[in-house]
Amino acid sequence: MELIKPDLGLLFWMILSFSVVLYVLIRFAWRPILKALRDRERSISKSLNAARVAKEEMAKIEFGNEKITALAKIERDNILKEAKQIKEKIIEEAKEEAKAEANKIVEEARQSVEKEKNKVINEIKNQIAVLSIDIAENILKQSLSDKTKQEELIDQLVKDIDLN
C-alpha cells in the first residue's frame, strides 16, 4: 500500500527529481524541439505556398494551353479554308483554260473545215469548167447546122458525164 499512499519523503524526492528533469528538458531539449517544430512549420508553410503557386501556374499554363489550342484550331481552320479556296480557284482556272483550249480547237477545226470546203468548191468549179470546155469542144466538133442533131448531142453528152 505504500505505492498507493506514498510517504511524504518519497513525494518530496519525486517532485524534486521531476523538477530537475523538467528543468533539464526545458533548458536543453525544449528549445531545440520547439525550434525544430517551428522550422518544420515554416517548411510546411513554404511547401503549401509553393504548391499553391504551382497550382496557380498550372492553371495559367492550362489556360495558356487551351488558348494556344484554340488559336491552333482557328489557324488550322483558316489554313483549310484558304486551301479550299485555292483548290477551287485552281479548278476554276483549269476549267477556263480547258474551255478556252476547246474553243480554240473547235475554231481551228471550223477553219480547217471551211478551208476544205472552199478547196472542194474550187475543185468542183474547176471540174465543171473542164467539163464545160469538153462539152463545148465536142459540140463544136459536131456539125452545128442541124438543131435536132445538136439536142441529141447535148443529151448524149449529159448522159456521158461522170459526176465522180
C-alpha positions in Angstrom: 0.0 0.0 0.0 2.9 2.2 0.1 2.6 2.9 -3.5 -1.0 4.0 -3.2 -0.3 6.2 -0.2 3.2 7.5 -0.8 5.3 8.7 2.1 6.0 12.4 2.4 9.7 11.9 1.8 9.1 9.9 -1.3 6.8 12.5 -2.6 9.4 15.2 -2.0 12.1 13.3 -3.9 9.8 12.5 -6.7 8.8 16.2 -7.1 12.5 17.2 -6.8 13.6 14.7 -9.4 10.7 15.6 -11.7 11.6 19.3 -11.3 15.3 18.6 -12.2 14.3 16.5 -15.2 11.8 19.2 -16.2 14.4 21.9 -15.8 17.0 20.0 -17.9 14.4 19.3 -20.5 13.3 22.9 -20.7 16.9 24.2 -20.6 18.4 21.8 -23.1 15.8 19.9 -25.0 12.7 22.0 -25.1 14.2 24.9 -27.2 15.7 22.7 -29.9 12.4 20.7 -30.1 10.4 23.9 -30.4 12.9 25.3 -32.9 12.6 22.1 -34.9 8.8 22.3 -34.7 8.9 26.0 -35.8 11.3 25.1 -38.7 9.1 22.2 -39.7 6.0 24.5 -39.6 7.8 27.1 -41.7 8.9 24.4 -44.1 5.3 23.0 -44.4 4.0 26.6 -44.9 6.6 27.3 -47.6 5.7 23.9 -49.3 2.0 24.8 -49.1 2.7 28.3 -50.6 4.9 26.7 -53.3 2.1 24.1 -54.0 -0.4 27.0 -54.2 1.8 28.9 -56.6 2.5 25.8 -58.6 -1.3 25.2 -58.8 -1.9 28.7 -60.0 0.9 28.4 -62.5 -0.6 25.1 -63.7 -3.9 26.8 -64.0 -2.3 29.6 -66.0 -0.4 27.0 -68.2 -3.6 25.1 -68.7 -5.4 28.3 -69.7 -2.5 29.1 -71.9 -2.6 25.7 -73.4 -6.3 26.0 -74.0 -5.8 29.4 -75.6 -3.0 28.0 -77.7 -5.1 25.0 -78.7 -8.0 27.3 -79.6 -5.7 29.6 -81.6 -4.2 26.5 -83.3 -7.7 25.3 -84.2 -8.6 28.7 -85.6 -5.3 28.8 -87.6 -6.0 25.2 -88.8 -9.5 26.2 -89.9 -8.1 29.3 -91.7 -5.5 27.2 -93.5 -8.1 24.6 -94.5 -10.4 27.4 -95.7 -7.6 29.0 -97.7 -6.5 25.7 -99.1 -10.1 25.0 -100.2 -10.3 28.5 -101.8 -7.0 27.9 -103.6 -8.3 24.5 -104.8 -11.5 26.0 -106.1 -9.6 28.7 -107.8 -7.2 26.2 -109.4 -10.2 24.1 -110.6 -11.9 27.2 -112.0 -8.8 28.3 -113.8 -8.3 24.7 -115.2 -11.9 24.7 -116.4 -11.5 28.1 -118.0 -8.2 27.0 -119.7 -9.9 23.8 -120.9 -12.8 25.8 -122.2 -10.5 28.2 -124.0 -8.5 25.3 -125.4 -11.7 23.6 -126.5 -12.9 26.8 -128.2 -9.5 27.2 -129.9 -9.6 23.6 -131.1 -13.2 24.0 -132.3 -12.3 27.2 -134.1 -9.3 25.6 -135.7 -11.5 22.7 -136.8 -14.1 25.1 -138.1 -11.4 27.0 -140.1 -10.0 23.7 -141.4 -13.5 22.5 -142.5 -14.0 25.9 -144.1 -10.7 25.6 -146.0 -11.5 22.1 -147.1 -15.0 23.2 -148.2 -13.5 26.1 -150.2 -10.9 23.7 -151.7 -13.6 21.2 -152.7 -15.8 24.0 -154.1 -12.9 25.3 -156.2 -12.1 21.8 -157.3 -15.8 21.3 -158.3 -15.7 24.6 -160.2 -12.6 23.6 -162.0 -14.1 20.2 -162.9 -17.3 22.0 -164.1 -15.2 24.3 -166.2 -13.2 21.4 -167.7 -16.4 19.5 -168.4 -18.0 22.7 -169.9 -15.0 23.1 -172.1 -15.1 19.4 -173.1 -18.8 19.7 -173.9 -18.3 22.9 -175.9 -15.4 21.3 -177.8 -17.5 18.2 -178.6 -20.3 20.4 -179.7 -18.1 22.4 -181.9 -16.6 19.3 -183.4 -20.1 18.2 -184.5 -21.8 20.0 -187.2 -23.9 22.7 -185.7 -26.2 23.1 -188.6 -28.9 20.8 -187.5 -30.8 21.7 -184.4 -32.2 18.2 -183.6 -28.7 16.8 -184.0 -27.4 19.4 -181.5 -30.1 18.5 -179.0 -29.3 14.8 -179.4 -25.6 15.5 -178.9 -26.3 17.6 -175.7 -28.5 14.8 -174.3 -25.8 12.2 -175.1 -23.0 14.3 -173.5 -25.1 14.9 -170.4 -25.6 11.1 -170.1 -21.9 10.5 -170.6 -20.8 13.0 -167.9 -19.5 11.2 -164.9 -20.2 13.2 -161.7 -17.4 11.5 -159.8 
